[in-house]
Amino acid sequence: MPRPITLLGLALLGAALYIYALATQSPLLGLVVKPIPVIALLVWLGSAEPGRYRQWIMIGLGFSLLGDILLAAPGDLFVFGLAAFLCAHLAYLRAYLGTTRRLAPLAFVGSAIVGTALLTLLISHGLGELLVPVTVYALAITAMLWRALACGGLAALGAVAFVFSDSLIGIDRFVGQFAAAPYLIIVAYWLGQWAIAASAIARTSSKALIQSAAVREKIS
């Protein structure tokens, strides 16, 4: 298993090459290197202690990897990429529900406001035949954000960054393009995925510490 520092270096190299591909408008290079950061996260997470939470986060990362490839591939595969990321958000949602099911009303209200505002903005600029898939996606990501905020910590941080990235994608595609969008979208996306993966690492580490303390207590 590669060391974390090696995986970090690989992820940063992939990220730098992808940003270079964006700047030089090199779609083939972008297609090759875009998945590298998420692959590094999957390998990193694979070294953690097994658990249901880690399992669902890895499934989410797997679907995200598929979405990365579909959105970077030649041709307009936006709907297929949207479907892949929808599955990723549902996997993250399942992971968060396994952590806590408390209502978290403030998190619910905040997530609902963000989701409703974004969807209203997109609909007002015309979604056409994408109205249904984008609406379904907006509902899924809103639910994911709600449950991540209920969990708190790195899960919440990752979800906020992911929602910010997806919001910029919607605005750039349906409302109005701006030059910095591709860079802001991908950086926020990577930060979000890192925080979500790190939440699984932190969770397994804390469980190991608790179990170790319990064993020491029994021995003493």
C-alpha positions in Angstrom: 0.0 0.0 0.0 1.5 3.4 -1.0 2.3 5.7 1.9 0.0 8.7 2.4 2.7 11.2 1.5 3.2 9.3 -1.8 -0.6 9.4 -2.5 -0.7 13.1 -1.6 2.1 13.8 -4.1 0.3 11.8 -6.8 -2.9 13.7 -6.1 -1.2 17.1 -6.3 0.6 16.1 -9.5 -2.7 15.1 -11.1 -4.4 18.2 -9.9 -1.6 20.4 -11.3 -1.6 18.7 -14.6 -5.4 19.0 -14.9 -5.3 22.7 -14.1 -2.6 23.0 -16.8 -4.9 21.1 -19.2 -7.6 23.6 -18.5 -5.3 26.6 -19.0 -3.9 25.2 -22.3 -7.3 23.8 -23.5 -5.9 20.2 -23.7 -9.0 17.9 -23.4 -7.1 14.7 -23.9 -4.6 15.5 -21.1 -7.5 16.6 -19.0 -9.3 13.3 -19.5 -6.2 11.3 -18.6 -5.2 13.2 -15.4 -8.5 14.4 -14.0 -9.3 11.1 -12.2 -5.9 10.9 -10.5 -6.8 12.8 -7.3 -9.9 10.7 -6.6 -8.0 7.5 -7.4 -5.5 8.6 -4.8 -8.3 9.2 -2.3 -9.7 5.7 -3.0 -6.4 4.1 -2.4 -5.8 6.1 0.8 -9.2 5.2 2.1 -8.6 1.5 1.2 -5.9 1.5 3.8 -8.3 2.4 6.6 -10.1 0.0 9.0 -13.1 -1.6 7.4 -16.5 -0.3 8.3 -19.9 0.6 6.9 -19.2 4.3 6.8 -15.9 3.8 5.0 -17.6 1.4 2.6 -20.3 3.9 1.6 -17.8 6.7 1.2 -15.7 4.5 -1.1 -18.8 3.7 -3.1 -19.4 7.4 -3.4 -15.9 8.1 -4.5 -16.2 5.3 -7.1 -19.2 6.9 -8.6 -17.5 10.3 -8.5 -14.6 8.8 -10.4 -17.0 7.6 -13.1 -18.6 11.0 -13.2 -15.2 12.7 -13.6 -14.5 10.5 -16.6 -17.9 11.0 -18.2 -17.7 14.8 -17.8 -14.2 15.0 -19.2 -14.9 12.6 -22.1 -15.4 14.0 -25.6 -19.0 14.8 -26.5 -21.8 16.1 -24.2 -22.2 13.3 -21.6 -23.6 15.8 -19.0 -26.7 13.7 -18.2 -24.6 10.6 -17.7 -22.1 12.4 -15.5 -25.0 13.9 -13.5 -26.4 10.4 -13.0 -23.0 9.1 -11.7 -22.7 12.0 -9.2 -26.3 11.5 -8.2 -25.3 7.9 -7.2 -22.3 9.3 -5.4 -24.4 11.7 -3.3 -26.9 8.9 -2.5 -23.9 6.8 -1.2 -22.7 9.7 0.9 -26.2 10.2 2.2 -26.4 6.6 3.2 -23.0 6.9 5.1 -24.2 10.0 7.0 -27.6 8.4 7.9 -25.6 5.5 9.4 -23.8 8.0 11.6 -26.8 9.9 13.0 -30.5 10.3 12.3 -31.2 13.2 14.5 -33.4 15.8 12.9 -31.0 18.7 13.0 -33.6 21.3 12.1 -31.2 24.2 11.6 -29.2 22.1 9.2 -32.4 21.1 7.4 -33.6 24.6 7.0 -30.2 25.9 5.8 -29.9 23.0 3.3 -33.4 23.6 2.0 -32.8 27.3 1.5 -29.6 26.6 -0.4 -31.2 23.9 -2.6 -34.3 25.8 -3.3 -32.5 29.0 -4.2 -30.2 27.3 -6.6 -32.9 25.3 -8.2 -35.1 28.3 -8.6 -32.2 30.2 -10.2 -31.5 27.4 -12.7 -35.2 27.0 -13.6 -35.6 30.7 -14.1 -33.0 30.5 -16.8 -34.5 27.5 -18.5 -33.5 23.9 -18.1 -35.6 22.5 -20.9 -35.5 18.7 -21.1 -33.0 18.7 -18.2 -35.6 20.0 -15.8 -36.4 16.6 -14.2 -32.9 15.2 -13.9 -31.6 18.5 -12.5 -34.5 18.7 -10.0 -33.9 15.1 -8.8 -30.2 15.9 -8.5 -30.9 19.1 -6.5 -33.1 17.1 -4.1 -30.4 14.5 -3.6 -27.6 17.0 -3.0 -29.8 19.0 -0.6 -30.5 15.9 1.4 -26.8 14.9 1.4 -25.9 18.4 2.6 -28.5 18.2 5.4 -27.3 14.9 6.8 -23.6 16.0 6.4 -24.3 19.1 8.4 -26.0 16.9 11.0 -22.9 14.9 11.3 -20.6 17.9 11.5 -16.8 18.0 11.3 -15.1 17.0 8.1 -18.2 15.5 6.6 -20.0 18.9 6.8 -17.0 20.7 5.4 -16.7 18.3 2.5 -20.4 18.5 1.7 -20.4 22.3 1.7 -17.4 22.4 -0.7 -19.1 19.8 -2.9 -22.4 21.8 -3.0 -20.4 24.9 -3.8 -18.7 23.2 -6.7 -22.0 21.8 -8.1 -23.7 25.1 -7.7 -20.9 26.7 -9.8 -21.4 24.0 -12.5 -25.1 24.8 -12.7 -24.6 28.5 -12.8 -21.8 28.3 -15.4 -23.8 25.9 -17.6 -27.3 27.4 -17.3 -27.0 31.0 -16.1 -23.9 32.5 -17.5 -20.3 31.4 -18.1 -17.3 33.1 -16.4 -13.6 32.5 -17.0 -12.7 31.4 -13.5 -15.5 28.8 -13.2 -13.6 25.7 -14.3 -10.8 26.4 -11.8 -13.1 27.2 -8.9 -15.3 24.2 -9.6 -12.5 21.6 -9.7 -10.6 23.0 -6.7 -13.8 23.1 -4.5 -14.7 19.6 -5.8 -11.3 18.2 -4.8 -11.3 19.9 -1.4 -14.8 18.5 -0.8 -13.9 15.0 -1.8 -10.7 15.1 0.4 -12.7 16.2 3.4 -15.4 13.5 2.9 -12.7 10.8 2.6 -10.8 12.3 5.6 -14.0 12.0 7.6 -14.0 8.3 7.1 -10.3 8.1 8.1 -11.0 10.1 11.2 -14.0 8.0 12.1 -12.0 4.7 11.8 -9.1 6.2 13.8 -11.4 7.4 16.6 -13.0 3.9 16.7 -9.6 2.3 17.0 -8.6 4.6 19.8 -11.8 3.9 21.7 -11.4 0.1 21.3 -7.7 0.3 22.4 -8.7 2.3 25.5 -11.4 -0.3 26.3 -8.9 -3.1 26.0 -6.4 -1.4 28.3 -9.2 -0.7 30.8 -10.1 -4.4 30.8 -6.5 -5.5 31.3 -6.0 -3.1 34.2 
